[in-house]
Amino acid sequence: MSDDNFLKSIDCTLGIGKWFVLQIFLYFLTPYLWNYEYGVGTIISIFIYTSLYVFYWEFIPKEVRIRWAFVPYLVYGAITVILYYLIGHWSSSLWFGWILPVYGLLCLILTKLFQKYSKGIQKKIRGGKMIVFLVIVLIIVCLKIFSVLWMSREFGSFDSEKNDILERRNYLVSKLVTPPQKVLNAMPSGIGTQFQGEWALYSCSMLSVALVNISHLYPETKEENLQYIDSLINIVMSPELRYYDKMRWNEDPLESLNGDNSHVSYLSHLAWMLCGYKEMGGDGRYDKLLSSLCMTMNHRILLSKNLNLPTYPDESIYIPDMLVAIVALEKYADMNQGRYRSTVKKWLSKAQKEWIDVETGLLASFADEDGKLYEGAPVKGSYSALNCYYLTLIDETFAKQQHEKLKSLFWKDGFVTGLKEYWDRACPIGLDMDAGPIIFELSPSGTAFFAGSSTYFNDTEVRNGILKTAEIAGHTIKMGNKRHYLLADVALVGEAIMLAMRTNIRK
């Protein structure tokens, strides 16, 4: 290869990268132009015609470029036809594939015009570079606003949200109904083995709950949802998923049901999933296991110092983790003549008498092993919102009271609405393993969990505000019959939580 051709090849590579990234960036910011046509085939098609034209423009002599400009398009058109008929769901239609290069041409024209006028501004006006930069930011912001408004137009009813909900289910199923190790690998490696296991358990548990909810919303999906729940149960029961809990307690949670150690988090989530399986009409394959799990949890709760079990050895009592066990026992009681409901009532009675924060009136986030609240311990928005959600499943009156108190103290209206992590202190920027990255005082996980009680109590304004905030922060991506927030690529558990919360209807 001559030096000239080598340099041209480098220029081609850079040019393809530049123009492809620009088109994809604008492509995802303008869903209203594409009606969710975010298929992999479409993205590859953009890459194909961009590559053809960049190579054409670089290697074809200037004097004949314009005359033969249609040739790359003909080549692209032939490739599009071949791929359309060879690969299912490559594109919504051949017409769409054929006119897609028009989008590329439009991007090129607008970019050239912007470059022309921005150069003039930079030369004629002091601070011209800053003005150009601000214009670019303004354009991006406007595109983002229109994108959010477009994606939010379906919010408000479960009929209008049906496609969105089912396609998010499809995405989560594709990511989580897989071999157990693959589920673990989908969790960020940087958070460590314990939290990888926790997040994997939560992801499977919340998807299972969402599938139960969706089956009530859209009964025609019940049969396939039941199969997914069955698969998720087996994943959670796998040695790979149990390892994080085994690591902390130095014993396997399912092999030590006759022992005295807590294992409350793992056992309660699994029991809750098994209850969902039975609620959906599942057969009796897990009946013996479910009975053993609930008997074990009930026994350990009653033998504890104050009806509370630690999530891990030598750690505080996390009230939301205890609530999962109470939810599982309540669900089991519904299906077994009220068995263990007395324990549920005892726990709720103690909670309302002994574990209410004096300043906020909210159920506490933490307690010591004796069930006493820590003096000065913060009531966290993330924990309180999760408490509210779980309470909707066992005590509607108590849940309603907590929802209203949480809303009055922690809810923050604005362009970006959501739940604050702290009610009594400013936290513009922060990082919390449970809340996530706190930005402008808002708690990502708290905001997501608050959608659970907001949905249950039909607090439409708050629920729609949360969904809009999720769209602003997460940005929905749709590929074929699947859609998800872009942030799901980083925290899949957040996607599962949001789906469970936004479908938490009265049953």
C-alpha positions as CSV (number, residue, x, y, z in Angstrom):
1,M,0.0,0.0,0.0
2,S,1.4,3.4,-1.0
3,D,1.8,6.1,1.6
4,D,-1.0,8.1,0.0
5,N,-3.4,5.3,0.2
6,F,-2.4,4.5,3.7
7,L,-3.1,8.1,4.8
8,K,-6.4,8.0,3.0
9,S,-7.3,4.8,4.8
10,I,-6.6,6.5,8.2
11,D,-8.7,9.5,7.1
12,C,-11.5,7.1,6.1
13,T,-11.4,5.4,9.5
14,L,-11.6,8.7,11.3
15,G,-14.3,10.0,9.0
16,I,-16.4,7.0,9.4
17,G,-16.1,7.2,13.2
18,K,-16.9,10.9,13.3
19,W,-20.0,10.7,11.0
20,F,-21.3,7.5,12.5
21,V,-21.1,8.7,16.1
22,L,-22.8,12.0,15.1
23,Q,-25.7,10.2,13.4
24,I,-26.2,7.7,16.2
25,F,-26.1,10.4,18.8
26,L,-28.8,12.4,17.0
27,Y,-30.6,9.2,16.2
28,F,-31.2,8.3,19.9
29,L,-32.1,11.9,20.8
30,T,-34.9,12.0,18.2
31,P,-37.2,9.0,18.8
32,Y,-40.2,11.1,17.6
33,L,-38.7,10.9,14.1
34,W,-38.2,7.2,14.1
35,N,-41.2,5.9,16.1
36,Y,-38.9,3.7,18.2
37,E,-37.2,2.2,15.1
38,Y,-34.0,1.4,17.1
39,G,-33.3,-2.0,15.7
40,V,-29.7,-3.3,15.4
41,G,-30.3,-3.6,11.6
42,T,-31.0,0.1,11.5
43,I,-27.8,1.0,13.3
44,I,-25.7,-1.3,11.1
45,S,-27.4,0.2,8.0
46,I,-26.2,3.6,9.1
47,F,-22.7,2.3,9.5
48,I,-22.8,0.6,6.0
49,Y,-23.9,3.7,4.0
50,T,-21.6,6.0,6.0
51,S,-18.6,3.7,5.3
52,L,-19.5,3.5,1.6
53,Y,-19.8,7.2,1.1
54,V,-16.7,8.1,3.2
55,F,-14.6,5.7,1.2
56,Y,-16.1,6.9,-2.0
57,W,-15.4,10.5,-1.2
58,E,-11.8,9.8,-0.2
59,F,-10.7,7.6,-3.1
60,I,-12.8,8.8,-6.0
61,P,-11.3,11.8,-7.9
62,K,-13.0,15.2,-7.2
63,E,-14.0,15.8,-10.9
64,V,-16.3,12.7,-11.0
65,R,-17.5,12.5,-7.4
66,I,-20.8,14.3,-7.9
67,R,-21.5,12.6,-11.2
68,W,-21.3,9.1,-9.7
69,A,-22.6,9.9,-6.2
70,F,-25.5,7.5,-6.7
71,V,-23.2,4.5,-7.0
72,P,-22.6,4.0,-3.2
73,Y,-26.4,4.3,-2.7
74,L,-27.0,1.6,-5.3
75,V,-24.5,-0.7,-3.5
76,Y,-26.1,0.1,-0.2
77,G,-29.6,-0.5,-1.6
78,A,-28.5,-4.0,-2.9
79,I,-27.0,-4.8,0.5
80,T,-30.2,-3.7,2.3
81,V,-32.4,-6.0,0.1
82,I,-30.1,-9.0,0.8
83,L,-30.0,-8.4,4.6
84,Y,-33.7,-7.7,4.8
85,Y,-34.6,-11.1,3.3
86,L,-31.8,-13.1,5.0
87,I,-32.2,-11.7,8.5
88,G,-35.6,-11.6,10.3
89,H,-36.6,-8.2,11.8
90,W,-33.6,-6.5,10.1
91,S,-35.7,-3.4,9.4
92,S,-39.4,-2.5,9.6
93,S,-39.6,-2.3,5.8
94,L,-37.4,-2.1,2.7
95,W,-38.7,1.5,2.2
96,F,-37.3,2.5,5.6
97,G,-34.0,1.0,4.8
98,W,-33.8,2.7,1.4
99,I,-34.6,6.2,2.7
100,L,-32.3,6.0,5.7
101,P,-29.4,7.6,3.8
102,V,-31.5,10.7,3.5
103,Y,-31.1,11.1,7.2
104,G,-27.3,10.9,6.8
105,L,-27.5,13.5,4.0
106,L,-29.5,15.8,6.3
107,C,-27.0,15.4,9.1
108,L,-24.2,16.3,6.7
109,I,-26.0,19.4,5.4
110,L,-26.9,20.6,8.9
111,T,-23.4,20.0,10.2
112,K,-21.8,21.9,7.3
113,L,-24.2,24.8,7.7
114,F,-23.5,24.9,11.4
115,Q,-19.7,24.8,10.8
116,K,-20.0,27.7,8.3
117,Y,-22.0,30.0,10.5
118,S,-20.1,29.1,13.7
119,K,-16.8,30.1,12.1
120,G,-18.4,33.4,11.2
121,I,-19.6,34.0,14.8
122,Q,-16.2,33.0,16.2
123,K,-14.4,35.6,13.9
124,K,-16.8,38.5,14.3
125,I,-17.9,38.3,17.9
126,R,-15.8,38.3,21.0
127,G,-16.3,35.1,23.0
128,G,-17.6,33.5,19.8
129,K,-16.3,30.1,20.8
130,M,-18.3,30.2,24.1
131,I,-21.4,31.3,22.1
132,V,-21.0,28.3,19.7
133,F,-20.5,26.0,22.7
134,L,-23.7,27.3,24.4
135,V,-25.6,26.9,21.2
136,I,-24.5,23.3,20.9
137,V,-25.6,22.7,24.5
138,L,-28.9,24.4,23.9
139,I,-29.6,22.2,20.8
140,I,-28.8,19.0,22.8
141,V,-31.0,20.2,25.7
142,C,-33.9,20.9,23.3
143,L,-33.5,17.6,21.6
144,K,-33.5,15.9,25.0
145,I,-36.6,17.7,26.1
146,F,-38.5,16.7,23.0
147,S,-37.3,13.2,23.4
148,V,-38.5,13.0,27.0
149,L,-41.9,14.5,26.0
150,W,-42.3,12.0,23.2
151,M,-41.4,9.0,25.4
152,S,-43.6,10.3,28.3
153,R,-46.7,10.6,26.2
154,E,-47.8,7.1,27.0
155,F,-47.7,7.6,30.8
156,G,-51.0,7.7,32.6
157,S,-52.8,4.5,32.1
158,F,-51.9,0.8,31.9
159,D,-53.5,0.5,28.5
160,S,-51.3,3.2,27.0
161,E,-48.2,1.9,28.8
162,K,-48.8,-1.7,27.7
163,N,-46.2,-1.8,25.0
164,D,-43.6,-0.1,27.1
165,I,-44.2,-2.4,30.1
166,L,-44.2,-5.6,28.0
167,E,-41.1,-4.6,26.0
168,R,-39.2,-3.8,29.2
169,R,-40.2,-7.2,30.5
170,N,-38.9,-8.8,27.3
171,Y,-35.5,-7.0,27.8
172,L,-35.2,-8.1,31.4
173,V,-36.1,-11.7,30.6
174,S,-33.4,-11.7,27.9
175,K,-30.9,-10.5,30.4
176,L,-31.9,-12.5,33.5
177,V,-33.4,-15.8,32.3
178,T,-30.0,-17.1,31.4
179,P,-27.3,-19.3,33.2
180,P,-26.7,-18.1,36.8
181,Q,-23.1,-17.1,36.2
182,K,-24.2,-14.9,33.3
183,V,-26.7,-13.2,35.6
184,L,-23.9,-12.5,38.1
185,N,-21.7,-11.2,35.3
186,A,-24.4,-8.8,34.3
187,M,-23.9,-7.0,37.7
188,P,-21.0,-4.5,37.9
189,S,-17.8,-6.2,38.9
190,G,-16.6,-3.1,40.7
191,I,-19.1,-3.5,43.6
192,G,-17.6,-6.8,44.8
193,T,-18.8,-10.3,45.2
194,Q,-21.3,-9.7,48.0
195,F,-23.1,-6.8,46.2
196,Q,-23.0,-8.6,42.9
197,G,-24.9,-11.5,44.5
198,E,-27.3,-9.1,46.3
199,W,-28.0,-7.2,43.1
200,A,-28.5,-10.4,41.1
201,L,-30.9,-11.7,43.8
202,Y,-32.8,-8.4,43.8
203,S,-32.9,-8.3,40.0
204,C,-34.4,-11.8,39.8
205,S,-36.8,-11.1,42.7
206,M,-38.0,-7.8,41.4
207,L,-38.5,-9.2,37.9
208,S,-40.5,-12.1,39.4
209,V,-42.7,-9.6,41.2
210,A,-43.1,-7.6,38.1
211,L,-44.2,-10.7,36.1
212,V,-46.9,-11.4,38.7
213,N,-48.1,-7.8,38.4
214,I,-48.1,-7.9,34.6
215,S,-50.1,-11.2,34.7
216,H,-52.8,-9.3,36.6
217,L,-52.6,-6.3,34.3
218,Y,-52.6,-8.3,31.1
219,P,-54.0,-11.8,31.7
220,E,-53.0,-13.1,28.3
221,T,-49.4,-13.0,29.4
222,K,-49.9,-15.2,32.4
223,E,-48.8,-18.5,31.0
224,E,-45.4,-17.3,29.6
225,N,-44.8,-15.2,32.7
226,L,-45.2,-18.3,34.9
227,Q,-42.5,-20.1,32.9
228,Y,-40.2,-17.1,33.4
229,I,-40.8,-17.1,37.1
230,D,-40.0,-20.8,37.3
231,S,-36.7,-20.1,35.5
232,L,-35.9,-17.2,37.8
233,I,-36.6,-19.4,40.9
234,N,-34.1,-22.0,39.7
235,I,-31.5,-19.3,39.0
236,V,-31.9,-17.9,42.6
237,M,-31.6,-21.5,44.0
238,S,-28.4,-22.1,42.1
239,P,-25.1,-22.5,44.0
240,E,-23.8,-19.4,42.1
241,L,-26.5,-17.1,43.4
242,R,-26.4,-18.6,46.9
243,Y,-22.7,-18.0,47.2
244,Y,-22.8,-14.4,48.4
245,D,-24.9,-15.3,51.4
246,K,-22.9,-18.5,52.1
247,M,-19.8,-16.4,52.0
248,R,-21.1,-14.0,54.8
249,W,-22.6,-16.7,57.0
250,N,-20.1,-19.4,56.4
251,E,-22.9,-21.9,55.6
252,D,-25.3,-22.5,52.7
253,P,-28.7,-20.9,53.3
254,L,-30.7,-23.8,51.9
255,E,-28.6,-26.5,53.6
256,S,-28.9,-25.0,57.0
257,L,-32.7,-24.5,57.4
258,N,-32.5,-26.4,60.7
259,G,-29.9,-24.1,62.0
260,D,-30.1,-20.8,63.9
261,N,-28.4,-18.3,61.7
262,S,-30.6,-15.7,60.0
263,H,-30.0,-15.8,56.2
264,V,-33.2,-13.6,56.2
265,S,-32.5,-11.7,53.0
266,Y,-31.8,-14.6,50.7
267,L,-34.5,-16.9,52.2
268,S,-37.2,-14.2,52.2
269,H,-36.7,-13.2,48.6
270,L,-36.8,-16.8,47.5
271,A,-39.9,-17.5,49.5
272,W,-41.6,-14.4,48.0
273,M,-40.8,-15.6,44.5
274,L,-42.2,-19.1,45.3
275,C,-45.4,-17.4,46.6
276,G,-45.7,-15.5,43.3
277,Y,-45.3,-18.8,41.5
278,K,-48.2,-20.3,43.4
279,E,-50.3,-17.1,43.0
280,M,-50.0,-17.5,39.2
281,G,-51.3,-21.0,39.4
282,G,-48.0,-22.9,39.5
283,D,-47.9,-26.6,40.3
284,G,-46.8,-28.1,43.6
285,R,-43.1,-28.7,42.8
286,Y,-42.0,-26.0,45.2
287,D,-44.6,-26.5,48.0
288,K,-42.3,-28.5,50.3
289,L,-39.5,-26.0,49.9
290,L,-41.8,-23.0,50.4
291,S,-43.3,-24.5,53.6
292,S,-39.8,-25.2,54.9
293,L,-38.6,-21.6,54.1
294,C,-41.6,-20.0,55.9
295,M,-41.4,-22.3,58.9
296,T,-37.7,-21.5,59.2
297,M,-38.1,-17.8,58.9
298,N,-41.1,-17.8,61.3
299,H,-39.2,-19.8,63.9
300,R,-36.1,-17.6,63.7
301,I,-38.2,-14.4,64.0
302,L,-40.0,-15.6,67.1
303,L,-36.8,-16.7,68.7
304,S,-35.0,-13.4,68.0
305,K,-34.6,-10.7,70.6
306,N,-37.2,-8.4,69.2
307,L,-38.8,-10.1,66.1
308,N,-35.9,-8.9,63.9
309,L,-33.2,-10.8,62.1
310,P,-29.8,-9.4,60.9
311,T,-29.2,-9.5,57.2
312,Y,-25.5,-10.4,57.9
313,P,-23.5,-11.3,61.0
314,D,-22.5,-8.5,63.3
315,E,-24.5,-5.9,61.4
316,S,-27.5,-3.7,62.1
317,I,-31.0,-4.7,61.5
318,Y,-32.1,-3.4,58.1
319,I,-35.9,-2.8,58.4
320,P,-36.5,-3.1,54.6
321,D,-34.8,-6.5,54.6
322,M,-37.0,-7.7,57.5
323,L,-40.1,-6.5,55.7
324,V,-39.4,-8.9,52.8
325,A,-39.7,-11.8,55.3
326,I,-42.9,-10.3,56.6
327,V,-44.3,-10.0,53.1
328,A,-43.4,-13.6,52.3
329,L,-45.1,-14.8,55.5
330,E,-48.2,-12.7,54.7
331,K,-48.4,-14.1,51.2
332,Y,-48.0,-17.6,52.5
333,A,-50.7,-17.0,55.1
334,D,-53.1,-16.0,52.3
335,M,-52.6,-19.4,50.6
336,N,-52.5,-21.5,53.8
337,Q,-55.4,-20.7,56.1
338,G,-53.7,-17.8,57.8
339,R,-50.7,-19.8,59.0
340,Y,-48.0,-17.4,60.4
341,R,-50.2,-14.4,60.1
342,S,-50.0,-14.0,63.9
343,T,-46.2,-13.3,63.4
344,V,-47.0,-10.7,60.8
345,K,-49.4,-8.9,63.1
346,K,-46.9,-9.0,66.0
347,W,-44.2,-7.5,63.8
348,L,-46.5,-4.8,62.5
349,S,-47.7,-3.9,65.9
350,K,-44.1,-3.6,67.2
351,A,-43.1,-1.6,64.2
352,Q,-45.9,1.0,64.8
353,K,-45.1,1.3,68.5
354,E,-41.3,1.0,68.7
355,W,-39.7,1.6,65.4
356,I,-41.2,4.9,64.3
357,D,-38.8,7.8,64.0
358,V,-39.9,10.5,66.4
359,E,-39.0,13.5,64.1
360,T,-40.5,12.2,60.8
361,G,-43.1,9.7,61.9
362,L,-41.6,7.3,59.4
363,L,-40.7,3.7,59.9
364,A,-37.0,3.6,60.8
365,S,-34.3,2.5,58.4
366,F,-32.1,0.7,60.9
367,A,-32.3,-0.8,64.4
368,D,-29.8,-2.6,66.7
369,E,-30.0,-6.3,67.4
370,D,-32.3,-5.6,70.4
371,G,-34.7,-3.7,68.2
372,K,-33.8,-0.3,69.5
373,L,-33.4,2.7,67.2
374,Y,-30.0,4.4,66.9
375,E,-29.9,7.8,68.4
376,G,-29.3,10.3,65.6
377,A,-29.4,7.7,62.8
378,P,-30.8,9.2,59.6
379,V,-34.1,8.2,58.1
380,K,-33.1,7.6,54.5
381,G,-35.4,8.2,51.6
382,S,-34.3,5.1,49.8
383,Y,-35.1,2.8,52.8
384,S,-38.3,4.6,53.6
385,A,-39.6,4.4,50.1
386,L,-38.8,0.7,50.1
387,N,-40.6,0.3,53.4
388,C,-43.6,2.0,51.9
389,Y,-43.7,-0.4,49.0
390,Y,-43.5,-3.5,51.1
391,L,-46.2,-2.2,53.4
392,T,-48.6,-1.9,50.5
393,L,-48.4,-5.7,50.3
394,I,-49.3,-6.4,53.9
395,D,-51.0,-3.4,55.6
396,E,-52.7,-0.8,53.3
397,T,-53.6,1.6,56.1
398,F,-50.1,1.7,57.6
399,A,-48.7,2.0,54.0
400,K,-50.9,4.9,53.2
401,Q,-49.9,6.8,56.3
402,Q,-46.2,6.2,55.6
403,H,-46.6,7.2,51.9
404,E,-48.2,10.6,52.8
405,K,-45.6,11.4,55.4
406,L,-42.7,10.4,53.1
407,K,-44.2,12.5,50.3
408,S,-44.6,15.6,52.6
409,L,-41.0,15.4,53.8
410,F,-38.9,13.9,51.0
411,W,-40.7,14.7,47.7
412,K,-39.0,17.4,45.6
413,D,-40.8,19.0,42.7
414,G,-39.0,20.7,39.9
415,F,-37.9,20.2,36.3
416,V,-36.5,16.9,37.6
417,T,-38.7,15.6,40.3
418,G,-38.0,12.8,42.7
419,L,-37.4,11.7,46.3
420,K,-34.7,13.2,48.4
421,E,-32.3,10.9,50.3
422,Y,-32.3,13.1,53.3
423,W,-35.1,15.4,54.5
424,D,-33.1,17.4,57.1
425,R,-29.8,18.1,55.3
426,A,-28.5,19.3,52.0
427,C,-26.7,16.7,49.8
428,P,-26.2,18.2,46.3
429,I,-23.7,15.4,45.4
430,G,-23.1,12.2,47.1
431,L,-22.7,8.4,46.6
432,D,-24.5,5.7,48.6
433,M,-24.4,2.0,47.9
434,D,-28.2,1.7,48.5
435,A,-29.3,5.1,47.2
436,G,-26.9,5.3,44.3
437,P,-25.3,8.5,43.1
438,I,-27.2,11.4,44.8
439,I,-27.5,14.3,42.5
440,F,-29.3,17.6,43.4
441,E,-30.3,15.8,46.7
442,L,-32.3,13.2,44.8
443,S,-32.1,9.5,45.6
444,P,-32.2,7.3,42.4
445,S,-33.3,4.1,44.2
446,G,-35.6,6.0,46.6
447,T,-37.3,7.7,43.7
448,A,-37.7,4.3,41.9
449,F,-39.1,2.6,45.1
450,F,-41.5,5.5,45.7
451,A,-43.1,4.6,42.4
452,G,-44.3,1.4,44.1
453,S,-46.6,3.1,46.7
454,S,-47.5,5.9,44.3
455,T,-48.8,3.3,41.8
456,Y,-50.6,1.4,44.5
457,F,-52.4,4.4,45.8
458,N,-53.1,5.9,42.4
459,D,-51.0,9.0,43.1
460,T,-50.8,9.7,39.4
461,E,-49.0,13.0,39.5
462,V,-46.2,11.6,41.6
463,R,-46.0,8.4,39.5
464,N,-45.9,10.3,36.2
465,G,-43.2,12.6,37.6
466,I,-41.1,9.6,38.6
467,L,-41.4,8.0,35.2
468,K,-40.5,11.3,33.5
469,T,-37.4,11.6,35.7
470,A,-36.5,8.1,34.9
471,E,-36.7,9.0,31.2
472,I,-34.5,12.1,31.7
473,A,-31.9,10.2,33.7
474,G,-32.1,6.8,32.0
475,H,-33.0,7.5,28.4
476,T,-35.1,4.7,26.8
477,I,-33.5,2.5,24.1
478,K,-35.7,0.3,22.0
479,M,-34.4,-2.6,19.9
480,G,-37.1,-4.7,18.2
481,N,-39.5,-5.9,20.8
482,K,-37.3,-4.9,23.7
483,R,-36.7,-1.6,25.4
484,H,-34.8,-0.5,28.4
485,Y,-33.2,2.5,30.0
486,L,-29.6,3.1,28.9
487,L,-28.6,3.0,32.5
488,A,-29.6,-0.6,32.6
489,D,-26.3,-1.4,30.9
490,V,-24.7,-0.2,34.2
491,A,-27.3,-1.2,36.8
492,L,-29.7,-3.9,35.6
493,V,-31.2,-4.1,39.0
494,G,-32.6,-0.6,38.6
495,E,-34.5,-1.6,35.5
496,A,-36.0,-4.6,37.3
497,I,-37.0,-2.4,40.3
498,M,-38.7,0.2,38.1
499,L,-40.8,-2.4,36.3
500,A,-41.9,-4.0,39.6
501,M,-42.7,-0.6,41.1
502,R,-44.7,0.9,38.2
503,T,-46.9,-2.2,38.0
504,N,-47.7,-2.5,41.7
505,I,-51.4,-2.4,41.4
506,R,-54.1,-3.4,44.0
507,K,-55.0,-7.1,43.3
